[in-house]
Amino acid sequence: MSGSGEVTVTGFGVRTAFGSGAEAVRRGVFAGIPAFAPTSRFDTGPYRTPMAAAAPDGPDAVEDWALRHALAECGTQALDMAGLRPGTRAAVLLGVAGDHTSVTRYWRGAGEGEAGAGAAAGRAADAVPAQLAELLAAWLGLTGPRLTFTNACVASAAAIIHGCRLISSGRSDVAVCGGGYLVEEETFGKFDSGRALSKDGMVRPFSADRSGLLLGDGVAVVVLESAEHSRRRGARPLASVVGWGAATDAHHIAQPHPQGAGLARAARQAMRLAGDPDGAALDYVNAHGTGTKYNDGAETRGLRAAFPHRAESIPVSSTKSTTGHLLEAAGVVEFVITLLALTDGVLPPTAGFTAPDPECDLDYVPNRPRPADLRRALTVNAAFGGANTALVLERP
C-alpha cells in the first residue's frame, strides 16, 4: 500500500437518460435541458403522471438486467480513462438497491411450481445488491474487498466516502466506486402513492411553484486512487477529494429535518476535513434539490447553517431538474457532474426555475449555465431516515 494521504479521481464512466459518457451530460445537464418524457417502460395508466427521465429503450431495459450491464459499461469507461488493467487490486464499492423487477419475477415464478421457482431464483440472483458488486468486480477483473451500500439516496455517495476512507487511511491504493438506478414500476408506484411525483411533468427545485420530483435513469462509476499511487504509474488526476462527511438526524422516516440539521453537519464535517471550516474557498454547491416542498426549504436552511457568512454568495444548483432523481445513483452521478463543473469551468443550471420562493433565497443558477472559475465544489445528498452525505472536490 502507498500509505495514507490525498485521494484523487483518475477516471469515471457515466450514463443517464441523455446517453453514455461526459459529452451526453454536457449536452443535457449543463445545457439545462430536462430529459423528462412519458416512459414506455411499463404501463403508467394507473399513476398520476407518465413522466420520467428514462432512456427510450422499452421494457427490456429492466427485464434484461440492464443495471448489471450499465454498471459494467460505466466501470469499463472509468478504468479505461484511469489507465488501469484487469488484475488490479481495488476495492469495489457500490450503492444500489438491486433490481426490483427481478424480485417480482422471482415471486411470480415461485407460484409456478418447482421448475419455475428454480429458474426465477437464478434470474433473481442478480437482483441482490451485493451480487451486483461481485458481478462488477468479476467483469472488470478486479481483486480486492467488495461492499454494497443500500442506504437509499445517499448509497453511492456513501460508497465514495468509504472509498476515500480506505485510501486516506492507507488500507487501499485504489477504490472503484459506483451506483445505479433504472426507472422501474415498483419504485415509481411507491413515489406516486406518496404523492411525491411532480404534478406537471417538470422538476422545479427551489422554485415557488415546485410540485415534486420525477425519477430518472442513472449509473456511474468513479476510480479513486491515492495520490502517490497515481503519480507512481503516471496517471493524470482529474480532481482531488479533499473532504467528506456523513451525518444522520433521524428526524423522520421520509421528511428531512426542517432546519436541514443533518445536511449541515455533514457539510461542516467535509469542510473541516478540507481545511476550510467556514467555506471561504468554496465556489459551488451541487444540491440534493429534489423539487419537493419539504426538501428544498430544509436544504436551503441547512446550507445557511453550514455557511452562515457565505451562503448567499455561493452558487447552488440542482441537476435533478434535468436528470430526475436517480435514487441510489444520485450521489455518484452528481459527483461526476460536479467534477465536470470544476474541469469545464461551467456551473450547471437549475432548470425549470420560474419564480423565487421566500423559503429558498440563495443563488440557484436559474435555467442557464454560467461560466465560472471553479477551484473547489461541494456535492450533498440526503435520504429517507435522515441520512446525509457531503463530498468536497478540488481541481488540480
C-alpha positions as CSV (number, residue, x, y, z in Angstrom):
1,M,0.0,0.0,0.0
2,S,1.1,3.6,-0.7
3,G,0.2,4.9,2.8
4,S,-2.2,7.5,3.8
5,G,-2.7,10.8,2.0
6,E,-4.5,12.6,-0.7
7,V,-7.4,11.0,-2.6
8,T,-7.5,11.6,-6.3
9,V,-10.1,10.8,-9.1
10,T,-8.4,9.3,-12.2
11,G,-11.4,8.0,-14.1
12,F,-15.2,7.9,-14.5
13,G,-18.0,6.5,-16.6
14,V,-21.5,7.8,-16.5
15,R,-24.8,7.0,-18.1
16,T,-28.1,9.0,-17.8
17,A,-31.2,9.4,-19.9
18,F,-29.1,11.7,-22.1
19,G,-26.9,8.8,-23.1
20,S,-23.4,7.5,-22.1
21,G,-20.4,9.5,-21.4
22,A,-19.4,13.0,-20.4
23,E,-20.5,14.6,-23.7
24,A,-24.1,13.4,-23.1
25,V,-24.0,15.0,-19.7
26,R,-22.7,18.3,-21.1
27,R,-25.4,18.3,-23.9
28,G,-28.2,17.7,-21.4
29,V,-27.4,18.6,-17.8
30,F,-25.1,21.6,-18.5
31,A,-27.4,22.9,-21.2
32,G,-30.3,22.9,-18.7
33,I,-32.4,20.6,-20.9
34,P,-34.7,18.3,-18.9
35,A,-34.8,14.7,-20.0
36,F,-38.4,14.1,-18.9
37,A,-40.8,12.4,-21.2
38,P,-43.7,9.8,-21.0
39,T,-42.0,6.4,-20.3
40,S,-43.0,3.3,-22.2
41,R,-41.1,1.0,-19.9
42,F,-44.3,0.0,-18.1
43,D,-48.0,0.9,-18.1
44,T,-48.3,4.3,-16.5
45,G,-52.1,4.4,-16.8
46,P,-52.7,3.8,-13.1
47,Y,-50.4,6.7,-12.0
48,R,-50.8,10.5,-11.8
49,T,-48.0,11.1,-14.3
50,P,-46.3,9.1,-17.1
51,M,-43.2,11.2,-16.9
52,A,-39.6,10.1,-16.1
53,A,-36.1,10.7,-17.3
54,A,-35.7,7.2,-18.7
55,A,-33.8,6.3,-21.8
56,P,-36.1,5.4,-24.7
57,D,-35.2,1.7,-24.6
58,G,-38.5,0.0,-23.8
59,P,-39.5,-2.6,-21.2
60,D,-36.3,-4.7,-21.7
61,A,-34.2,-2.1,-20.1
62,V,-35.0,-3.6,-16.7
63,E,-36.3,-7.0,-17.6
64,D,-32.9,-8.0,-19.2
65,W,-30.7,-6.9,-16.3
66,A,-29.7,-3.6,-17.8
67,L,-28.5,-2.4,-14.4
68,R,-25.8,-5.0,-14.4
69,H,-24.8,-4.2,-18.0
70,A,-24.9,-0.4,-17.4
71,L,-22.6,-0.8,-14.4
72,A,-20.2,-2.9,-16.4
73,E,-20.2,-0.3,-19.2
74,C,-19.5,2.6,-16.8
75,G,-16.9,0.6,-15.0
76,T,-15.1,-0.2,-18.2
77,Q,-15.2,3.5,-19.2
78,A,-13.8,4.5,-15.8
79,L,-10.9,2.0,-15.8
80,D,-10.0,2.9,-19.4
81,M,-9.9,6.6,-18.5
82,A,-7.8,5.8,-15.5
83,G,-5.5,3.5,-17.4
84,L,-6.0,0.6,-15.1
85,R,-5.9,-3.0,-16.2
86,P,-7.7,-6.2,-15.2
87,G,-5.9,-7.8,-12.2
88,T,-5.6,-4.5,-10.3
89,R,-6.2,-4.8,-6.6
90,A,-9.0,-2.4,-5.9
91,A,-11.9,-2.2,-3.5
92,V,-15.3,-2.4,-5.4
93,L,-17.9,-0.3,-3.6
94,L,-21.5,0.1,-4.9
95,G,-24.6,2.0,-3.9
96,V,-27.6,0.1,-5.3
97,A,-30.9,-1.4,-4.3
98,G,-30.8,-4.2,-6.8
99,D,-33.4,-4.8,-9.5
100,H,-37.0,-4.7,-8.1
101,T,-38.5,-6.1,-11.3
102,S,-36.5,-9.3,-11.0
103,V,-37.6,-9.8,-7.4
104,T,-41.2,-9.5,-8.5
105,R,-40.5,-12.1,-11.2
106,Y,-38.9,-14.4,-8.6
107,W,-42.1,-14.5,-6.6
108,R,-44.3,-14.9,-9.6
109,G,-42.0,-17.8,-10.6
110,A,-42.3,-19.3,-7.1
111,G,-46.0,-19.7,-7.8
112,E,-45.4,-21.8,-10.9
113,G,-44.1,-24.9,-9.3
114,E,-40.6,-26.1,-8.5
115,A,-39.2,-25.7,-12.0
116,G,-40.5,-22.2,-12.4
117,A,-39.2,-21.2,-8.9
118,G,-35.7,-22.6,-9.7
119,A,-35.5,-20.6,-13.0
120,A,-36.8,-17.5,-11.3
121,A,-34.4,-17.8,-8.5
122,G,-31.5,-17.9,-10.9
123,R,-32.7,-14.8,-12.7
124,A,-33.3,-13.0,-9.4
125,A,-29.8,-13.7,-8.1
126,D,-28.6,-10.6,-10.0
127,A,-31.2,-8.5,-8.2
128,V,-29.4,-8.9,-4.8
129,P,-27.4,-5.7,-4.2
130,A,-24.2,-7.5,-3.0
131,Q,-24.3,-9.8,-6.1
132,L,-24.0,-6.7,-8.3
133,A,-20.7,-5.7,-6.7
134,E,-19.4,-9.3,-7.2
135,L,-20.5,-9.2,-10.9
136,L,-18.9,-5.8,-11.5
137,A,-15.6,-6.9,-9.9
138,A,-15.6,-10.1,-12.0
139,W,-16.4,-8.2,-15.2
140,L,-13.6,-5.7,-14.6
141,G,-11.2,-8.3,-13.4
142,L,-10.6,-6.5,-10.1
143,T,-9.3,-8.2,-6.9
144,G,-9.9,-6.7,-3.5
145,P,-12.7,-6.2,-1.0
146,R,-16.3,-5.7,-2.2
147,L,-19.1,-3.9,-0.3
148,T,-22.6,-2.7,-1.3
149,F,-24.4,0.2,0.3
150,T,-28.3,0.2,0.3
151,N,-29.0,3.4,2.3
152,A,-31.4,4.9,-0.3
153,C,-30.5,8.2,-1.9
154,V,-27.0,8.5,-0.2
155,A,-26.0,5.0,-1.1
156,S,-23.4,5.7,-3.9
157,A,-22.2,8.8,-2.0
158,A,-21.6,6.6,1.0
159,A,-19.7,4.2,-1.3
160,I,-17.4,7.1,-2.3
161,I,-16.9,8.2,1.3
162,H,-15.9,4.7,2.3
163,G,-13.5,4.5,-0.7
164,C,-11.9,7.8,0.5
165,R,-11.5,6.5,4.0
166,L,-9.9,3.3,2.7
167,I,-7.4,5.2,0.7
168,S,-6.7,8.0,3.1
169,S,-6.0,5.5,5.9
170,G,-3.6,3.5,3.7
171,R,-5.8,0.4,3.6
172,S,-6.2,0.5,-0.2
173,D,-4.5,2.2,-3.1
174,V,-7.5,2.1,-5.4
175,A,-11.2,2.1,-4.9
176,V,-13.8,1.7,-7.7
177,C,-17.0,3.3,-6.5
178,G,-20.3,3.3,-8.3
179,G,-24.1,3.2,-8.2
180,G,-27.1,2.7,-10.3
181,Y,-30.8,3.0,-10.6
182,L,-33.0,2.4,-13.6
183,V,-36.6,3.6,-13.6
184,E,-39.0,0.7,-12.9
185,E,-42.6,0.3,-11.9
186,E,-42.3,-0.8,-8.2
187,T,-40.5,2.3,-7.0
188,F,-42.4,4.6,-9.4
189,G,-45.6,3.3,-7.9
190,K,-44.4,3.9,-4.4
191,F,-43.4,7.5,-5.1
192,D,-46.7,8.0,-6.8
193,S,-48.6,6.6,-3.8
194,G,-46.7,9.0,-1.6
195,R,-47.8,11.9,-3.8
196,A,-44.1,12.8,-4.3
197,L,-44.1,12.9,-8.1
198,S,-44.4,16.3,-9.9
199,K,-47.9,17.2,-10.9
200,D,-46.9,18.9,-14.1
201,G,-44.2,16.7,-15.5
202,M,-41.4,19.0,-14.7
203,V,-39.0,19.3,-11.7
204,R,-38.5,22.8,-10.4
205,P,-36.1,22.7,-7.5
206,F,-36.1,25.8,-5.2
207,S,-38.8,27.5,-7.3
208,A,-42.0,28.8,-5.7
209,D,-44.2,26.6,-7.9
210,R,-42.3,23.3,-7.4
211,S,-44.7,20.4,-7.1
212,G,-42.5,17.3,-6.7
213,L,-39.8,15.1,-8.1
214,L,-39.5,12.7,-11.1
215,L,-37.4,9.6,-11.3
216,G,-34.6,9.1,-13.8
217,D,-32.1,6.6,-15.1
218,G,-28.6,7.0,-13.7
219,V,-25.5,4.8,-13.5
220,A,-21.9,6.0,-12.8
221,V,-18.6,4.5,-11.7
222,V,-15.5,6.5,-10.5
223,V,-11.9,5.4,-9.9
224,L,-10.3,6.8,-6.7
225,E,-6.6,6.4,-6.0
226,S,-4.1,7.6,-3.5
227,A,-2.1,10.5,-5.0
228,E,1.1,8.6,-4.5
229,H,-0.2,5.5,-6.4
230,S,-1.5,7.6,-9.3
231,R,1.9,9.5,-9.5
232,R,3.9,6.3,-9.5
233,R,2.1,5.0,-12.5
234,G,2.0,8.3,-14.3
235,A,-1.8,8.8,-14.2
236,R,-3.3,12.3,-14.6
237,P,-5.6,13.2,-11.7
238,L,-8.9,14.8,-12.8
239,A,-9.6,16.1,-9.3
240,S,-8.9,15.5,-5.6
241,V,-11.4,14.6,-3.0
242,V,-10.3,16.8,-0.1
243,G,-13.3,16.4,2.3
244,W,-16.1,14.1,3.1
245,G,-18.8,13.9,5.8
246,A,-21.8,11.9,6.8
247,A,-24.5,12.6,9.4
248,T,-27.9,11.3,10.5
249,D,-30.6,13.5,12.1
250,A,-33.3,10.7,12.3
251,H,-35.9,13.4,12.3
252,H,-38.5,11.5,10.3
253,I,-38.6,8.3,8.2
254,A,-39.4,10.3,5.0
255,Q,-39.1,14.0,5.7
256,P,-35.9,16.0,6.2
257,H,-35.2,17.8,9.4
258,P,-36.9,21.2,8.9
259,Q,-33.7,23.1,9.6
260,G,-31.5,20.8,7.5
261,A,-29.6,19.8,10.6
262,G,-28.1,16.6,9.3
263,L,-27.1,18.1,6.0
264,A,-25.4,21.0,7.7
265,R,-23.5,18.6,10.0
266,A,-22.3,16.5,7.0
267,A,-21.3,19.6,5.1
268,R,-19.4,21.0,8.1
269,Q,-17.6,17.7,8.6
270,A,-16.5,17.7,5.0
271,M,-15.3,21.3,5.0
272,R,-13.4,20.8,8.2
273,L,-11.6,17.9,6.7
274,A,-10.9,20.0,3.7
275,G,-9.2,22.6,5.9
276,D,-11.9,25.2,5.2
277,P,-14.5,25.1,8.0
278,D,-16.1,28.4,7.0
279,G,-16.3,27.6,3.3
280,A,-14.1,30.6,2.4
281,A,-12.7,28.8,-0.6
282,L,-15.9,27.1,-1.7
283,D,-17.1,28.1,-5.2
284,Y,-20.2,25.9,-5.9
285,V,-22.6,23.5,-4.2
286,N,-24.4,20.7,-6.2
287,A,-27.5,20.4,-4.1
288,H,-29.7,17.4,-3.4
289,G,-32.6,19.6,-4.7
290,T,-35.4,17.2,-5.2
291,G,-38.0,19.8,-6.1
292,T,-40.3,18.9,-3.2
293,K,-41.7,21.5,-0.8
294,Y,-40.1,19.9,2.2
295,N,-36.7,19.1,0.9
296,D,-35.8,22.4,-0.8
297,G,-36.7,24.7,2.1
298,A,-34.9,22.4,4.6
299,E,-31.9,22.2,2.4
300,T,-31.6,25.9,2.0
301,R,-31.7,26.4,5.8
302,G,-29.1,23.6,6.1
303,L,-26.8,25.4,3.8
304,R,-27.3,28.6,5.6
305,A,-26.5,26.9,8.9
306,A,-23.3,25.3,7.4
307,F,-22.1,28.6,5.8
308,P,-23.7,31.4,7.8
309,H,-21.3,34.0,6.4
310,R,-21.1,32.9,2.8
311,A,-24.3,31.1,1.8
312,E,-25.7,33.9,-0.2
313,S,-22.5,34.3,-2.3
314,I,-22.1,30.6,-3.2
315,P,-23.9,29.4,-6.3
316,V,-26.1,26.4,-5.7
317,S,-27.9,24.3,-8.3
318,S,-29.9,21.1,-8.6
319,T,-29.1,18.9,-11.5
320,K,-32.1,16.7,-10.7
321,S,-34.0,19.3,-12.6
322,T,-32.6,17.7,-15.8
323,T,-31.7,14.1,-14.8
324,G,-34.5,13.4,-12.4
325,H,-34.0,11.8,-9.1
326,L,-31.6,8.9,-9.5
327,L,-32.1,7.4,-6.0
328,E,-29.2,5.2,-5.1
329,A,-27.2,6.5,-8.0
330,A,-27.7,10.2,-7.2
331,G,-24.5,10.6,-5.2
332,V,-22.1,9.2,-7.8
333,V,-23.7,10.7,-10.9
334,E,-23.8,14.2,-9.2
335,F,-20.2,13.6,-8.1
336,V,-19.3,13.2,-11.8
337,I,-21.4,16.3,-12.7
338,T,-19.6,18.3,-10.0
339,L,-16.2,17.1,-11.3
340,L,-17.2,18.2,-14.8
341,A,-18.2,21.6,-13.5
342,L,-14.7,22.0,-12.0
343,T,-12.9,20.8,-15.1
344,D,-15.0,22.7,-17.6
345,G,-15.4,25.9,-15.6
346,V,-19.2,25.9,-16.0
347,L,-22.0,25.9,-13.4
348,P,-24.8,23.5,-14.3
349,P,-28.2,25.3,-14.1
350,T,-31.3,24.6,-12.1
351,A,-33.7,24.0,-15.0
352,G,-37.4,24.9,-14.8
353,F,-36.9,27.7,-12.3
354,T,-39.8,30.2,-12.7
355,A,-40.3,32.2,-9.5
356,P,-38.4,32.7,-6.3
357,D,-39.7,31.3,-3.1
358,P,-39.0,33.3,0.1
359,E,-38.2,30.0,1.8
360,C,-35.4,29.4,-0.8
361,D,-33.4,32.5,-1.1
362,L,-29.9,31.5,-2.4
363,D,-28.3,31.8,-5.8
364,Y,-29.7,28.8,-7.7
365,V,-28.2,29.4,-11.1
366,P,-31.6,29.5,-12.7
367,N,-32.2,28.0,-16.2
368,R,-28.9,28.8,-17.9
369,P,-25.3,27.5,-17.4
370,R,-22.9,30.1,-16.1
371,P,-19.2,30.3,-16.8
372,A,-17.1,30.3,-13.5
373,D,-13.6,29.9,-12.4
374,L,-14.1,27.0,-10.0
375,R,-11.4,25.6,-7.8
376,R,-13.5,23.8,-5.1
377,A,-17.0,22.4,-5.0
378,L,-19.3,20.6,-2.6
379,T,-21.9,18.0,-3.5
380,V,-24.5,16.9,-0.9
381,N,-27.2,14.3,-0.8
382,A,-29.9,13.3,1.6
383,A,-32.0,10.1,2.1
384,F,-35.0,8.6,3.9
385,G,-34.4,8.0,7.5
386,G,-32.4,11.3,7.9
387,A,-29.1,10.2,6.3
388,N,-26.9,12.9,4.8
389,T,-23.6,13.0,2.9
390,A,-21.2,15.6,1.7
391,L,-18.1,15.4,-0.6
392,V,-15.6,18.2,-1.5
393,L,-13.8,18.1,-4.8
394,E,-10.9,20.3,-5.8
395,R,-9.4,20.9,-9.2
396,P,-5.7,20.0,-9.5
